[in-house]
């Protein structure tokens, strides 16, 4: 089978691999669409393991099922979670599924930018989701990132009417804008360094946008009648963005750090000013639970979020290097989809 083998963001090669062989409880999936995630282009995180086949936002069709698989059959249209929790450890039982050791060590074989993937038995058991007829394979590529955003906004305790600041208007930031609007947030402001993405943020539900080089707290107070943001969702790992977040949260507010930084990044935090005096909460979120996947699927099925309008590029496996460059440059793309069967 053909795969897009990633060596770095500028070197992605069309190569051949054997079609994975499945065992009991496993599943072979023909991948029809795969989205390139911002995490896919984090070279500092990937290079030590290169070459490898990336891709975890997928829609596909079941090609074969192993002995003992129940509830699924050849020809079913599905999406799947690449990381799945054990559901029995301390972390899972206390609602922290994404801190589970099992979740951190489960994955597709090889990765979604391939014609076929093998789903291990544990993924089949708790990470496969049937696609309703009204959802396309392209729609399915949004389920995983939206599941992550759902968990993030839950962690941020986003409340009806809260003023929201989204820092970073890439795919994750735009999904945060769209979900916050759908969930009844108050005024939503988005920032970015790219005018292209600021325009996209306005299209997808932001009430106002601010260029990241402007005086963010000052502009927020102008837009919000003297107040900062109740909820700050940080969707970039840039150090300048982290500092802006700390300056832009209202008393009693919450900052969600949704994106990782480069290794070793630290920023000073005033305990008295932020926590003791102003009752600010800082939190993070990583990945999504199986329940978040199901909720994301239903939101997309219901047409609550206009996700199809976010697709800017559809590429073949042989064009994957262009896709990675587009996502890494983060200037003229939003959702880039690879279609392995083209």
C-alpha positions in Angstrom: 0.0 0.0 0.0 1.0 3.6 -0.4 1.9 5.8 2.5 3.1 9.4 3.1 6.3 8.8 5.0 7.3 11.9 7.1 10.9 12.7 7.5 10.4 16.4 8.3 7.9 19.1 7.3 9.7 19.6 4.0 10.4 16.0 3.3 7.4 13.8 3.0 7.8 10.9 0.6 5.3 8.6 -1.2 6.5 5.1 -0.2 5.3 1.5 -0.2 4.5 -0.6 2.9 2.8 -3.9 3.3 -0.9 -3.8 4.2 -1.1 -4.5 7.9 -2.2 -8.0 8.9 -5.0 -8.1 11.5 -5.5 -10.5 14.4 -8.4 -11.4 16.7 -10.4 -8.4 17.8 -8.7 -6.1 15.3 -9.9 -4.2 12.3 -8.5 -3.1 8.9 -9.7 0.3 7.7 -9.5 1.7 4.2 -8.7 5.4 4.9 -10.7 7.8 2.7 -9.8 11.1 4.3 -7.3 12.3 6.9 -6.8 15.8 8.3 -3.3 17.3 9.0 -3.3 18.4 12.7 -1.2 21.3 14.0 0.6 18.7 16.2 1.6 16.8 13.1 4.0 19.6 12.1 5.7 20.0 15.5 9.1 18.9 14.4 10.7 19.1 17.9 8.2 16.4 19.0 8.5 14.1 15.9 12.0 14.3 14.5 13.6 11.8 16.9 11.1 9.1 15.8 11.3 9.9 12.0 10.6 8.4 9.5 7.1 7.7 10.4 3.5 7.8 9.0 1.5 10.4 10.8 -2.3 11.1 10.7 -4.9 10.6 13.4 -8.0 12.6 12.2 -9.6 10.0 9.9 -12.7 8.8 8.1 -12.8 5.5 6.4 -14.5 2.2 5.6 -14.0 -1.2 7.3 -12.1 -3.5 4.9 -11.8 -6.5 7.2 -12.6 -7.5 10.8 -10.8 -10.0 13.0 -12.3 -12.9 14.9 -14.4 -11.9 17.8 -15.3 -8.4 16.6 -18.9 -7.6 17.3 -21.1 -4.6 16.3 -19.1 -3.8 13.1 -18.9 -5.3 9.6 -17.0 -5.0 6.4 -18.3 -1.9 4.5 -19.2 0.1 7.6 -18.2 3.8 7.5 -16.4 4.9 10.6 -14.0 7.2 12.3 -11.7 6.1 15.1 -9.7 7.3 18.1 -6.0 6.8 17.8 -5.5 7.1 21.6 -7.9 5.2 23.9 -8.1 5.0 27.7 -8.2 1.9 29.8 -11.4 3.2 31.6 -10.3 1.4 34.9 -7.3 3.3 36.3 -7.3 6.1 38.9 -7.1 8.8 36.2 -10.0 7.4 34.1 -12.2 6.8 37.2 -11.7 10.4 38.3 -12.5 11.8 34.8 -9.0 12.4 33.6 -9.0 9.9 30.8 -6.3 11.8 28.8 -3.9 11.3 31.7 -4.2 7.5 31.4 -1.1 5.5 30.7 -3.0 3.3 28.2 -4.2 6.3 26.3 -0.6 7.5 25.9 0.6 4.2 24.4 -2.2 3.3 22.0 -2.2 4.3 18.3 -3.0 3.4 14.7 -0.8 1.1 12.7 0.8 2.8 10.9 -0.9 6.2 10.7 -3.8 7.9 8.9 -1.8 9.1 5.9 -1.8 5.6 4.4 -4.2 3.7 2.3 -5.0 1.3 5.1 -4.6 1.2 8.9 -4.9 -1.6 11.4 -6.9 -0.8 14.6 -5.6 -2.8 17.6 -8.2 -4.6 19.6 -8.4 -2.0 22.4 -9.1 0.7 19.8 -11.8 -1.4 18.3 -13.3 -2.0 21.7 -13.6 1.6 22.8 -12.5 3.9 20.0 -14.6 3.2 16.8 -17.6 5.3 15.9 -20.0 4.6 13.1 -20.7 7.5 10.8 -24.3 8.3 10.1 -25.3 8.6 6.5 -25.4 12.4 6.5 -21.7 12.6 7.6 -19.0 12.5 4.9 -15.5 11.1 5.3 -14.3 14.7 5.3 -16.7 15.6 8.1 -15.2 12.7 10.1 -11.8 14.3 10.1 -13.2 17.0 12.3 -14.5 14.7 15.0 -11.1 14.2 16.8 -10.1 17.9 16.9 -13.6 18.9 18.0 -13.5 16.3 20.7 -10.3 17.9 22.0 -12.0 21.4 21.9 -15.1 20.1 23.8 -12.9 18.8 26.6 -10.9 22.0 26.6 -14.0 24.2 27.0 -15.3 21.9 29.7 -12.0 22.2 31.6 -12.3 26.0 31.1 -15.8 25.9 32.6 -17.1 28.1 29.8 -20.4 29.5 31.0 -23.4 31.0 29.2 -22.7 34.7 28.5 -19.0 34.5 29.3 -16.8 36.9 27.4 -14.2 34.9 25.5 -10.7 35.6 24.1 -9.3 33.1 21.7 -5.5 33.6 21.2 -4.4 32.0 18.0 -6.9 31.5 15.1 -5.6 28.3 13.5 -7.9 25.3 13.1 -8.1 24.7 16.9 -8.8 28.4 17.6 -11.5 28.6 15.0 -13.1 25.5 16.4 -13.0 27.1 19.8 -14.7 30.2 18.4 -17.4 28.1 16.7 -18.1 26.0 19.7 -18.1 28.9 22.1 -20.7 30.6 19.8 -22.8 27.5 19.7 -22.7 27.1 23.5 -24.0 30.6 24.1 -20.9 32.5 25.0 -21.1 36.3 25.2 -18.7 38.5 23.2 -16.0 36.4 21.5 -12.7 38.1 20.5 -10.0 36.3 18.5 -6.4 37.2 17.8 -3.7 36.1 15.5 -0.6 37.4 13.6 -2.2 36.5 10.3 -4.8 38.8 8.6 -6.0 35.7 6.7 -6.9 33.9 9.9 -8.4 37.0 11.5 -10.8 37.2 8.6 -11.6 33.5 9.1 -12.3 34.1 12.8 -14.8 36.7 11.9 -16.5 34.4 9.4 -16.8 31.6 11.9 -18.3 33.6 14.8 -15.9 36.0 16.4 -17.5 39.4 17.2 -14.2 41.2 17.0 -10.6 40.4 16.1 -7.3 42.0 17.3 -4.0 41.6 15.6 -1.6 39.9 18.0 0.9 42.8 17.8 -1.6 45.3 19.2 -2.2 46.3 22.8 -4.3 43.3 23.6 -5.5 44.2 27.1 -6.2 47.8 26.0 -8.2 46.7 23.0 -10.1 44.1 25.0 -11.2 46.8 27.5 -12.4 49.0 24.6 -14.4 46.1 23.1 -15.7 44.8 26.4 -16.8 48.1 28.0 -13.8 48.3 30.4 -13.4 44.6 31.2 -11.0 41.9 30.1 -12.1 38.3 29.1 -13.8 35.9 31.5 -12.4 32.9 29.5 -9.1 33.0 27.7 -8.4 30.1 25.3 -4.7 29.9 24.3 -4.4 28.0 21.0 -0.7 28.7 20.3 2.4 27.9 22.2 4.2 31.2 21.4 5.7 32.7 24.5 4.3 36.1 23.7 0.8 34.6 23.5 1.2 33.0 27.0 2.2 36.4 28.4 -0.7 38.1 26.7 -3.1 35.6 28.2 -2.0 36.4 31.7 -2.5 40.1 31.0 -5.9 39.7 29.4 -8.0 37.6 31.9 -10.6 39.3 34.0 -10.7 38.8 37.8 -12.3 35.5 38.6 -11.6 34.3 35.1 -10.0 31.1 33.7 -7.1 30.7 31.2 -7.0 27.4 29.3 -3.6 26.6 27.8 -4.7 24.4 24.8 -1.4 24.2 22.9 2.0 22.9 23.9 5.1 25.2 23.9 8.5 24.4 22.6 10.5 22.3 25.0 11.9 24.1 28.1 9.6 27.2 27.8 8.8 28.8 31.2 7.1 32.1 32.0 7.0 34.0 35.4 3.7 34.1 37.1 2.8 36.5 40.0 1.1 34.3 42.7 -0.3 37.4 44.5 -1.6 39.3 41.5 -3.1 36.4 39.6 -4.2 33.9 42.2 -4.3 35.4 45.7 -5.8 38.8 44.8 -7.7 38.2 41.5 -8.8 34.5 41.8 -7.5 33.5 38.4 -7.5 29.8 37.4 -5.0 28.4 35.0 -5.7 25.0 33.4 -4.7 22.9 30.4 -6.3 20.2 28.3 -5.0 17.4 26.1 -6.9 15.2 23.7 -10.5 14.0 24.3 -12.3 11.1 25.9 -14.5 8.6 24.1 -17.5 10.6 25.3 -16.1 13.7 23.8 -15.8 11.9 20.4 -19.5 10.9 20.6 -20.6 14.4 21.4 -18.4 15.9 18.6 -19.9 13.5 16.2 -23.5 14.4 17.2 -22.7 18.2 17.0 -21.4 17.7 13.5 -24.3 15.5 12.4 -26.7 18.1 13.6 -25.0 20.8 11.6 -24.4 22.9 14.7 -20.9 23.9 13.4 -20.3 24.9 9.8 -17.1 22.8 9.6 -17.2 22.0 5.9 -16.5 25.7 5.1 -13.2 25.3 6.9 -11.7 23.0 4.3 -9.2 24.9 2.2 -7.2 22.1 0.6 -7.8 18.5 -0.6 -4.6 16.6 -1.5 -3.4 13.2 -2.5 -0.8 11.2 -0.7 1.8 12.2 -3.3 1.0 15.9 -2.4 1.3 15.4 1.3 4.5 17.4 1.5 2.6 20.4 0.2 0.0 19.8 2.9 2.6 19.7 5.7 4.2 22.9 4.4 0.8 24.7 4.2 0.0 23.7 7.8 3.5 24.5 9.1 3.5 28.0 7.4 0.1 28.7 8.9 -0.7 31.6 6.5 -3.1 30.5 3.7 -4.8 27.4 4.9 -7.3 26.3 7.5 -8.2 22.6 7.2 -5.9 20.5 4.9 -7.2 17.0 4.1 -5.3 14.1 2.6 -7.3 11.7 0.5 -5.2 8.4 0.4 -7.3 6.7 -2.3 -6.7 9.4 -4.9 
